[in-house]
Amino acid sequence: MADKRSKFLAVDDNQDNLITLRALIREAFPEAQVLTATSGMEGIMIAAQEDPDVILLDVVMPGMDGFEVCQKLKAEKSTKEIPVVFVTAVKGDREHRILALESGAEAFLAKPIDESELTAQIRAMVKIKTANRHKQDEQGRLARMVAEKTAELEKAHSQTIALLESLKLSEEKNRRLITQMEQGLIVHEVLLDEDGEPEDCRILYVNESFERLTSLKSQDILEKTLTEIIPESKAFMVSKCAQVIKTGASVCFEKYFHQFNKYFEMVAYCPEPQQVAVIISDISKRKQTEERIRYLSDHDYLTGVFNRRYYEEALVTIDTEDNLPLSLVISDVNGLKLVNESFGHELGDELLKKVAEVILNECRDQDVVARLSGDEFIILLPKTDQIQTARIVKRMRTAARQESIGAIKFSISFGYETKTEANKNIQDVLKNAEDNMYRHKLYESASIKNKTIDLIMNTLYEKSSREMLHSKRVSEICEKIALKMNFDPDDVSQVKTAGLIHDIGKMGIDEKILNKPGGLDPDEWKKIQRHPEIGYRILSSSSEFSELARYVLEHQERWDGKGYPKRLAGEEISVQARIIGVADAFDAMTCDRAYRKGLSVEEAVAEIRKCAGTQFDPQVASVFIEKVLTQS
């Protein structure tokens, strides 16, 4: 959530655009700091110095365009995690979307900028930046742990050196130091074969710390060989002991012992001819921390698959003639943004994790699965031809259809391409796979989004049966008004649908408020007044519903400009929203509530006549009264 600590950077060579952006941002986030830059290079410098939460970046700029600026931002360690939103006059065409993905941007905003869409995008980007900060904090914490453990081991190593030096002191003092030291100590006699080569080691001495670290007791192991006591280490340890005896120099090394389920750092030296003493330190925790850091650097923190950085490195390694035919599969989760806006990002995250699980289950050990961006995954299939790839993708589609998160069914759009010739550019293969995926997404995405809208409405109806009946009646009235106003069939269908889902934003309102038997208090009424904006945010997350989103946002506006949320007036309000406003008010007035009896039709008509020209569009009100009600 953006607040007074938030900081935004707008980059545009047009000062008028910067002034507009600054005004829109400050209206939505009055306490936030808004930085501006009039060139790409200036924007890069400010981003590096100020670390803003979100960068709003114009596409068309002289010298360095927005795509190049974004690439440079994402290439720098200090700025690569800052979400970038492109501000463009071209709304989401395929070429610009591909360029945006290649340059690393997170989102688009179309000019002229809609205030509600800007607010929603900024809030989403701030969440992304917050998640990135948490990830960086975790990596920093782990790095500090490694540093601490390293310091401890350096201290232990210093103790080891001190011990080596102390061996020159008296035998009694040496014995006391060895007994009390934290590290384990084991002394071997190196056994030679017939050719005079080391073949095993006999254990001559261990201290108490060695017993504690290994759970091996001195009485059980003294005078026995490594073959008898630690068979897995025999070849390794004999080799190291031979090296120490041959060179006379101490040797430091690390090894994991399955027998003890521990990592040990060992320092071996030669105190006497044919004897090797080994000082051991338990470094298991340090190793675990290092593994955790390596995992975070290579994996997506949410889904557990590889991240984009690992994929880009793996692609260079895998793109060889030995791995031909090499197939690339691009996948995109349909309707994720709609799920996030409607049911919350936690459910959206669960959906992404389930998608990753489905993909991983159908892949092989040699395949690479990575998350490219919010809802996109990529799969590298070495030594896999077109036919094999088609079978793998078919299995993934089938598995996805059988999965759900609660009541939400999800679908994944796939596109793939196979490289069969060594001289073919892998980026061309990737582009063809993306084009293939977008073609599938055109019809698959629309289907799943329609199903999601139905699910959202059903969820709302479950919260309040009264809302279901109200929505259906409003939809019928809207259809009748549109017919009498001579709308063409497509527009009639659209306003009918808008009437059905005009209260979809109540999905985000507590059902106790929706079902409250009495009147609402001021705080509850404020929450109810948010439902047009919530509905707009849900619907505008999908281009298929962008027009409906506008009608839903405006259906509580008034002809005289005293409505909400934007205080539009007269014909600034879409005619479809004006129709919904009349239908919604009429049904609300004529329905019984627990705290009052509904008005009669005559009383409601009188109220609409009275408010025509103030609350309602006079023409819409007239058509409803004179042509819809009188002919019903």
N, C-alpha and C positions, 0 to 999 in steps of 0.2 A: 504494500500500500504506500503510495507516494505521500510524503508529509513534509514538514518544514526542513527535514534534513536532506531531502531529495535535491538533485542537481541535474539539469538537463542542458544539452548543447545542441543548438540549431545551426546548421551549416548551409548557407545559400548565398549566391552572389547577388541576389536581388534584395535590397534593403526593405522594400515594401513587404516581401514575403516574410522576412525576419520579424518585422514589426507585428504582422498578423499572427505568426506563430507564437511570439512572446505573449501577445495579448490573450490568445486562446489558452495557452498553458497556464498563465497566471490566473485566469478566470476559474480554471478547473482546480489548480493547485496553488492557492494564493501565497503559501509560505515557501514554495520551492524557489531555488535560484535558477535563473535562465541565462546561460551563456550563449554568445553568438559569434559566428565567424563568417567572413564573406569570401573565403577561398578554401579549397581543399587542404592546402598546406597549413594554413592558419588553424583549421579545424583539427588537424592531426596534432599540432603543437599544443593546443588547448586541451585536447583529450588526454595527452600524456601527462600534462601538468596538473589537471583538475580532477581526473578520474570521474567523469559524470556517470549518472545512473543510466541514462538513455541518450543516444545520439540520433537526431532527426536530420537526415542528409538528402539534399537535393541531388537529382540524377544529372541534370544538364548544367554543367558549369564550365567556364573557360579554363584552359590549361590542364587541369586534372578533373575528369568527371567523377561522379559519385561512386561508380563501380571501382575505379582505381583507388579512390580514397579509402573505400571500405576494405579493399584487399590489403592496403598498407596498414590499416588499423588492426586487422585480424592477424597480420604477420608479426606484430610487435607484442612481446610478452606483457607489457604494461597496459595495453589497450584491447587485447584480443577478446577479453571476456565482457566488454561493454556491448550491450545489445544495440544494433543499428536498425533504424526504421527508415526506409527510403520514402521520400516525398516526391511523387511523380504525377505528371499530368496524364500518363497512360496507365489505366487501372488494370494491373495484373495480367497483361498479355503474356503469352508463353515465353517469348524471347526475353522479355525483361525479367520474368521469374527465374529463368535459367541463369541469366547473368547475375541476378541477385544471389542465387544459391552458390554459384561459383565464387562470388566475391565474399560470401560469408554473412550476408544480411539476415536478420530475423523476421522482418515484416515489411509491408508496403502501406502507404497512405496515399490516397488519390486526391489531387487538387480538383476543385476547391475542397478544403479540408472540412469535414463534418466534426463539430466539437465533441459529440458523443463518441464517435469512432476514435478520435484522437485520445480522449480520456481513457477509453477501454484499452487501446493499444499501449499507451504509456503505463497503465497499471500492470498489464501483462508483461511488459518489458522489465519493469522494476522487479517483478517477481523472479524473472530469469536472472537479473543481476544479483538479487539477494541469494538465489540458489547457488550461483557461481561463487559468491563471496564465502558462503558456507563451505563449499567444496575446497576453496583455496585455504580457508582457515583450518580445515581438517588436514589438508596436505601440510600446512605450516606446522600444525601441532605434531604430526607424525615426524616431520623433518627435525623438529626440536628434540623429539624423543630419541631419534637416531643420534643426534649430536650429543645428547646426554649420555646415551649408552656408549658412544664412541669415547667420550671423556672418561667414563668409568673404565673402559677397556685399556685406554692409554695409561690410566693410573695403575691398572693391574699389570700392564706391560712394564711400567716403571718398577713395580714391585718385583717383577720377574728379573729385570736387570740387576736390581739390588740384591736379589737372591743369588744370582750368578756370581756377583762380586763377593757376596758373603761366604761363598764356598771356600774362599781363600782364608777365612778366619778359623777359629778353633773348632774342633769337631763338636764339642758340646754346644757352642753357640749356634752352629749350623743346624744341629738337630732340633734346637728350640725354635729357630726360625721356620724350619720346614714343617714342624708339627702345628705351629700356630697360623701359618699362612692361609689365606682364603682360597687360593687356587689348589687344585689337586696336583699331586706329584706322583709319578710312577717311574721307577727305575728298572730298565731291562738289561739283561745280558744277551748280547747278540750271538745266536748259534749259527755256526758255519756248516756248509755241506762238505762233501769230499773234495770239491774243487776250491774250497776256501771262500765260497760266496755265501752271504747271509741267507738263511732259509727260514728262520723263525726267531722269536724272542722269548726268553724266560723272564718271568716277573720276579724281581728281587726285593722290591720295597714299594709300598704305597703309604701315603699319609692319610690322616683322618678326613681331610677335605676331599680326597679322591674317593674315599668310601661314601661320603655324603653325596657327592655329585653322581656317582654311578650305582649306588646301592650294592656294590660288591665289597665283601668283607675280606680283610687281609688274610685271615686264617683259611679262607676258602680258595685263595688265588695265588698265594706266594709259592714260588718254585714251579708253578705251572706255566705253560706256554700260551702265547696269544691264540694259537690254533684251538686250544682247549677253552679259553675264557672269552675271547672276543673274536670269533672266527671271521666275521665280515671284514675286520680291519687288518687281517694278517698281511696280505700282499701289500696294502698301502703302507702300513707302519714299518714293515721290514724294509721297503724301498726307502722311506724317509730315514730310518736308522742307518742304513747303509750309506746314504748321502752324508749324514753327519760324521760318521766314522772316517769316511774317505777324505772329506774336506777339512774336518776339524772345526768347522764353523757352525754356529747355531742356525736353526731353520724354523721359521714361523709359518703355520698353515692352518687351514680350517677344514672341518669335515663333519658331515651329519652321520650320526650313529643310530641306525634303526633300533638296535638293541636297547638303547637308553631313550630314544625319541628326543634327542637333543643335538644341538649344534655345539661343537667345541672348537675354541681357538687353542692351538697347541704350539708350544715353543720347545724344540728338542735341542739338546746340547750333549757334549761328550765329557762327563766328569773324569772318567778313567778309560783306559784302553778296553775296547770291546764292550763298553757299557754306554747306554744312552738313557738320559733322564728326560722325561717329558712333563712339562708343566701345562695343565689344562684349565681353561676358563669356560664357563657356560655362557654362550652368546646367543642362546635360542631366542630371547626376547628381542634382541637387536635384529636378528634375521627376520623375525615375524614382522617387525616394524618396516624393515626394508622391503619385504614382500608386499606389505600393504601399500606402501608408497608406489611401488612398481605397478601394482594392480590399478590404483587410482589414476596413474598417468596414462594407462593404456585402455581403461574401460569406462563406459558410460556409467555414471554414479547411480542412475535410476534403474536401468534395465539389466545391467550386468554384461551386456554385449560389448564388443570393442567400440572405442570412440572414433571420431573422425581423424584425429591425429594418427592413431594406430593404423587405420585403414589406408591413409595416404602413404605411410611408410611401407605397409604390407603390399600395396599395389605395385610399388617399384620392384620389390623383391619377387613377387609372383609373376609379373609380366615378363616372362622369359619363354624362349622357344620350347624348353623342356615341359612347360605347363600347358602347352597348346593341345587341344582347343581349350581356351579360357573363356568362361561365361561370366557376365556381370548381370546381376538381377537387382533392379531398383524397386522398392515397395513403398507405398504411401498409405497411411491409415485414413480411411474415409470418415469424415465427420468428427474428427477429434476436437476441433475447436468448438463445435456445437455442443459436444458433451461437456467440455470444460466450462463453457459459459452457463450451461443449464444445470449441471449436477455438481460442479465444482472440480478443481484441479486434482483433488485427491483421487476421485473416481477416474479422471482422465489418466492419471499416473498408473493406476491399476490396469487400465486398458492397455497402455503402452507396455507394461510388464508382461501382460498376457500375450500380446502380439509377439514380443521378443521370444517368449517361451515357445509359441507355435512355430516360429521360424527356426529356432535352434533345434527343436525336436525333429525336424525334417532334414536337417543338414548333417553332413558327415564331419569326421574329425579334422580333415584337411581343409574344410571350407572356412572362410572368414566372414563373420556376420558383424556388422557395425551399424551404429546409429549415426546418421549424417546430420540430422537436425531434429526439430521437435517431433514430427510425425513421419520422418523418412528413414528407411533402413536400406543398406546395400549389402549384397552378398557376393563374394568372390568364389567362383567354383572352378578350381584348376582341374585340368584334364577332364573336362565335361563338355560334350558336344551339345548341339541345339536340341536334339531329341531327348537326351538325358535331362537337360535343364527344364524342358517343358514338363517332363514327368515330375520333377521335384517341385516346380511351381504349382502344378495341379494338386499335389499332395498338400501343399501349404494352404491353397484355397479351400480345399475340402476340410482340412483341420480347423481353419478359421471359422467356417460356417457352423461348426459344431460347438464353438466356444461362445461364452457370453460373460459379461460382468453384471451380475444381478439380472435385471430384465433387459439389459442393453446388449443386443446382438451387434457384432462389429464386422466390418469387411475390410479387406486389404486389396488395393490395386497393385498389380505387378507389371513390370516391363522388363524384358531381357534381350540381350544380344550376345553373340559368341564371336570371339576372335579366333580365326583359323590360320591366319598368315602372320609370320613374325614381323613383317614390315608394316603392318596396319597399326595406325596410331590408337593407343588404348583410350584416349580422350574421345575419339570419334565413336568408338564402341560404347562408351558411357553415354554420349549424347543420344545415340540411337536407342539405347535402353530406356533413357528418360522419355524420349518421344513416344516410345511404345507404351510406357506406363501412363503418360498423360492421356493418350487415346482411350485406354481402358477406363481411366478415372472419370472421363466425361460422363459416362452413363452409370458406372458403378457408384460414384459419389452421390449423384442425384438421388438414386434409389435409397441408399442408406440414410441420407439426410432426411428424406421424407419419412422414413420409418422412425427416425429419432424424434422428429417433430410430433408424430403421432404418440410416441412414448411419453414425451414431455407433457402433452395435453392430457393423456391418460393419468399421468402422475398427479397433475393438478386436479383432475376430476376425483381422484382418490382422496385428495386432501379436502375437497369440498364438492359434494354432489350438486350443490346449488350453483356452482360455477359452470358445471357441465350443461345444465338446462339453460342457464342464462346465455352461454356462448352459442348454443344451437339456435336459440330464438333470435339473438342479435344477427347471426349469420343469415337467417331466413329474411329478416326485415331488410338487411343490406342488399340482398339479392333483388328484392321487390322494388326498392328505391332505384337501384341501378337500371333495372329494366324500364321503369317509368321515365328515367332520365335519358333513355335511348343509348345506353352504353353498348359497345359491340360485345359479342359473346365472350371473348377472352377477358375483357375488362370486368364484365359481370361476374365471371368465375373468380377473378382475382379479388374483387371486393367482398364476394361471398366468403372466400377463404380467409381474408383479413378479418372479417367479422367473427369468424369461428375462433381465430387464435388471438383476437385483440387483447385478451387478458393473460396471454402466455407468461408475461412477466410476474404474475402472482405466484408462479412457481417458486420465486425467491422470497415470498412472504410467509411468515409463520402461520401455520394452519389455525392456531388459536385466534389470531387476528381475523383470518378469513371467515371463521365460523363463530365469531363472537356474537352472542344473542342480542346484546345491547349496542348502543352507539359507541363510536370510537373516541378515545381520548386524543389530545393533540399529538402526542408522540406516536400513537398507533396510526393516526391519519397521515402523518409525515411518511411513515413506512409504506402505507398503501399508495401514496403519491409517487413512490419510486417505481411502481410496476411498469409504466410505459418505457422507462429507460432500461429496466432489466430486460423487458421483452425485445427492445431494439438491439441490445447487446447480444442476446441469444440468436436472433434472426440474422443480424448483420454479419455474423461469423461465417455465413455461407452466401456466396454470390447469388445462388438461386432464390434467396429470400430477401435480397437487398431492398426491393421495392416494397414488399410487405412490411419490412422492418420500419420503413419510413412512416407508413400508415399507422402502424402500431404505436410508434413514438408520438405521433401527433394527435391521437384520437381523444385526448383529454384537453387539447387546446380549445380556446373559445374564439368566436367571431370578433369579440371586442378586445382580444389580446390579454385577457385576464386569466387564461388557463395555465396549464403546466405541461411539460417542464420548461419549454423554451419561450413561453409567452408570445407565440406567433399570433398574428391577427389576420382576419379576412382571407384573401386568396393566397396569402403566404402558406396557409394550411392546405394540404392536398385535398382535393374534392372527395377522395375515398375516405380520408380521415374525418371529414365533415359529415359524411354519410354515417360512418360508424358512431360518431358522437350523438347524432339524433337517435339512431337505433338503440344504442347503449342506454341513453337517458330514458327513453320511453319504456324499455323493458324494466329498468331499475325502479321507475316510478310505479308501474302497474303490478309489481310482484309483492307478495306479502313477505314481511320479515318478522323475526321473533319479537322485535320491539315496536313494530308498527304494522298496520294493515295497508296494503297497496291501494293506490288511487284507482278510481274507475277510469275507463278509456276516455270518457268525456273530460274528466278532471285533468288527466295527463295531456290531452290535446290542448286544453286551455293553457296549461303551463308552457307547452312548447310554443304556442302562438305568442304568449306573453314574452318569452325569451328569444324569439326570432329577431335577429339583428343585434343581440347582445351575446347570448351564449351560443346560439345556433346560426348557421348559414340560412338566411331567409328563404332562398330558393329551395334548398334541400328540405327545410321544414315544410314549405308549401307543398312540394311534391308528395311528401310523406302523408300530410293531412288530407290533401285534396284528391290525390290519385291512388295512394296505397290503401289508406284506411277506408275511404268511402267506397272503394271497389272491392274490398275484401268480403 
